[in-house]
């Protein structure tokens, strides 16, 4: 497996790569080289999302704040100041290659609230579908210690889970996971592939090495755990060199964390085993046949609705005899589905005044009995 095999890629860039820790200035030439790499991946049909730190580091310099004594309020002020510059420099770097950037700021609450999660997921999918590159960062301006992700490594992994990305790349100041800290132990060796996060592997993590990094290898392994459970492979690779993604395409050193299943298989397993059904949708024989053929559930095939579920909830899909034929996540609430059942998809927006798509249940959000 190589980086070139990715279809939906998330790239995490840390503050220590973007900002020179001595001068506090942006490493603009490095960023432009990375943007050129991203443009090359896009030209080859890859969808790309960037998770970028750097707002606090940039804002701190602008406001003249000392990193050794900075308070949470000052960090939030620095984030508010630096995020403008961070977005601007990314937009300029990607724009040199004709790419469109879209800024998305999130907090942990956005991931834990089902409604916000679904809205964020829909937004990111819409942006990717239109060829844009989402630039994601934690919303440090409003986040508090209680709701912070703590590090964008884990944020990148959570986003990978959210949008079913197949590859997450964490660009670091090191080639990957070593048996020991190579800065201190000359006998340390790089681990090229990890298939299982054993206690021994987890014990190889250390502390963040610079004043701008907040996670170090600890959060990278925590990110690997999240990504692997979501069916997403993860790569830790050196990002300090120019054109770091090209280096990976050329076979550069790294550590590859391999999940046991694909993102779609992991998502369907999650739907089948981790979500409690809040209601049921009864469908006709034609809809049953369509679902078994891997198609979406359209409102025309729905005959009845049971329960009081909301959009984004898990539901059972029943045939006319009441037999459960599938478990799924619905795009419409019970009340909305009752209004549009039996109608054509073209009637959704006129009847509701809005639309979340022409399917009540998308095939990607549905699991048939063999996986229940």
Long-range contacts (C-beta under 8 A, 24 or more apart in sequence): 1-233, 1-256, 1-258, 2-248, 2-249, 2-251, 3-167, 3-169, 3-235, 3-245, 3-248, 3-249, 4-44, 4-249, 5-167, 6-41, 6-46, 6-166, 6-167, 7-45, 7-46, 7-47, 7-166, 7-167, 8-46, 8-47, 8-49, 8-128, 8-163, 8-164, 8-165, 8-166, 8-167, 9-41, 9-46, 9-47, 9-48, 9-49, 9-165, 9-166, 9-167, 9-168, 9-169, 10-48, 10-49, 10-50, 10-51, 10-156, 10-159, 10-160, 10-165, 10-167, 10-168, 10-169, 11-38, 11-48, 11-49, 11-50, 11-51, 11-169, 11-171, 11-245, 12-50, 12-51, 12-52, 12-152, 12-153, 12-155, 12-156, 12-168, 12-169, 12-170, 12-171, 12-223, 13-50, 13-51, 13-52, 13-53, 13-54, 13-171, 13-239, 14-53, 14-54, 14-152, 14-171, 14-172, 14-212, 14-213, 14-215, 14-239, 15-53, 15-54, 15-56, 15-57, 15-212, 15-213, 15-214, 16-173, 16-210, 16-212, 16-213, 17-171, 17-173, 17-239, 17-240, 18-52, 18-53, 18-54, 18-57, 18-58, 18-86, 19-54, 19-57, 19-58, 19-61, 19-212, 21-210, 21-211, 21-212, 24-57, 24-58, 24-60, 24-61, 25-61, 26-54, 26-58, 26-85, 26-89, 28-89, 28-93, 29-242, 30-242, 31-89, 31-90, 31-93, 32-93, 32-96, 33-242, 33-243, 34-93, 34-239, 34-243, 34-244, 34-245, 35-90, 35-93, 35-94, 35-96, 35-97, 35-99, 36-96, 36-97, 36-243, 37-243, 37-244, 37-245, 37-246, 38-94, 38-97, 38-99, 38-133, 38-245, 39-94, 39-97, 39-98, 39-99, 40-245, 40-246, 41-245, 42-97, 42-99, 42-131, 42-133, 47-128, 48-133, 49-124, 49-128, 49-133, 49-134, 49-136, 49-159, 49-163, 49-165, 50-90, 50-133, 50-134, 50-135, 50-136, 51-136, 51-137, 51-152, 51-155, 51-156, 51-159, 52-86, 52-90, 52-135, 52-136, 52-137, 52-152, 53-137, 53-152, 53-212, 53-214, 54-82, 54-86, 54-137, 55-79, 55-82, 55-83, 55-85, 55-86, 55-137, 55-140, 56-82, 56-140, 57-82, 57-212, 58-82, 58-85, 58-86, 59-83, 59-85, 67-211, 67-212, 72-144, 72-145, 75-140, 76-140, 76-141, 76-142, 76-143, 78-140, 79-139, 79-140, 79-141, 80-141, 83-137, 83-140, 83-141, 86-137, 87-135, 90-135, 94-133, 99-133, 100-130, 100-131, 100-132, 100-133, 101-132, 101-133, 101-134, 101-135, 102-127, 102-132, 102-133, 102-134, 102-135, 103-134, 103-135, 103-137, 104-134, 104-135, 104-136, 104-137, 105-136, 105-137, 105-138, 105-139, 105-141, 106-136, 106-137, 106-138, 106-139, 106-155, 107-138, 107-139, 107-142, 107-143, 107-147, 107-148, 107-149, 108-143, 108-147, 108-148, 108-149, 109-147, 111-158, 111-162, 114-312, 114-313, 115-310, 115-312, 117-162, 117-312, 118-311, 118-312, 120-162, 121-162, 121-163, 122-356, 124-159, 124-162, 124-163, 125-163, 128-163, 150-214, 150-215, 150-219, 151-214, 151-215, 151-219, 152-215, 153-215, 153-219, 153-220, 153-222, 153-223, 154-215, 154-219, 154-222, 154-223, 154-226, 156-223, 157-222, 157-223, 157-224, 157-225, 157-226, 157-227, 157-230, 157-232, 157-234, 158-226, 160-226, 160-227, 160-230, 160-232, 160-234, 160-263, 161-226, 161-227, 161-229, 161-230, 161-232, 164-230, 164-231, 164-232, 164-263, 164-264, 164-267, 164-364, 165-232, 165-263, 166-231, 166-232, 166-233, 166-262, 166-263, 167-232, 167-233, 167-234, 167-235, 168-223, 168-227, 168-232, 168-233, 168-234, 168-235, 169-234, 169-235, 169-237, 169-245, 169-248, 170-220, 170-223, 170-234, 170-235, 170-236, 170-237, 171-237, 171-238, 171-239, 171-244, 172-220, 172-236, 172-237, 172-238, 172-239, 173-209, 173-210, 173-213, 173-238, 173-239, 173-240, 174-217, 174-236, 174-238, 175-236, 175-237, 175-238, 175-252, 175-253, 175-254, 175-255, 176-235, 176-236, 176-237, 176-238, 176-253, 176-254, 176-255, 177-201, 177-204, 177-217, 177-220, 177-221, 177-236, 177-255, 178-204, 179-204, 180-204, 181-206, 183-209, 190-253, 190-255, 191-255, 192-253, 192-254, 192-255, 192-256, 193-255, 193-256, 193-257, 193-258, 194-224, 194-255, 194-256, 194-257, 194-258, 195-257, 195-258, 195-260, 197-221, 197-224, 197-225, 197-228, 197-257, 224-257, 227-257, 227-259, 228-257, 228-258, 228-259, 228-260, 229-259, 229-266, 230-259, 230-263, 230-266, 230-267, 231-259, 231-261, 231-262, 231-263, 231-264, 231-265, 231-266, 231-267, 232-259, 232-263, 232-266, 233-257, 233-258, 233-259, 264-364, 267-364, 268-367, 268-371, 269-371, 271-314, 271-327, 271-328, 271-329, 271-365, 271-366, 271-367, 272-327, 272-367, 272-371, 272-372, 275-313, 275-314, 275-327, 275-329, 276-314, 277-314, 277-315, 277-316, 277-327, 278-307, 278-308, 278-309, 278-310, 278-313, 278-314, 278-315, 279-305, 279-306, 279-307, 279-308, 279-309, 279-313, 279-315, 279-316, 279-334, 280-305, 280-306, 280-307, 280-315, 280-316, 280-317, 280-318, 280-324, 281-305, 281-306, 281-315, 281-316, 281-317, 281-318, 281-328, 281-330, 281-337, 281-360, 281-361, 282-306, 282-318, 282-319, 282-320, 282-322, 283-317, 283-318, 283-319, 283-320, 283-325, 284-320, 285-319, 285-320, 288-319, 288-325, 291-317, 291-325, 291-326, 291-363, 291-366, 291-368, 292-325, 292-368, 294-363, 295-363, 296-358, 296-359, 296-361, 296-362, 296-363, 297-328, 297-359, 297-360, 297-361, 297-366, 298-344, 298-345, 298-358, 298-359, 298-360, 299-337, 299-340, 299-341, 299-342, 299-343, 299-344, 299-345, 299-347, 299-348, 299-360, 300-342, 300-343, 300-344, 300-345, 302-337, 302-340, 302-341, 302-342, 302-360, 303-341, 303-342, 304-341, 305-334, 305-337, 305-338, 305-341, 306-334, 307-334, 308-334, 308-335, 309-333, 309-334, 310-334, 311-336, 311-356, 315-361, 317-361, 317-366, 324-369, 324-372, 325-368, 325-369, 326-366, 326-367, 326-368, 326-369, 327-366, 327-367, 327-372, 328-361, 328-365, 328-366, 328-367, 329-361, 329-365, 329-366, 330-360, 330-361, 330-365, 331-356, 331-357, 331-359, 331-360, 331-361, 331-362, 331-365, 332-356, 332-360
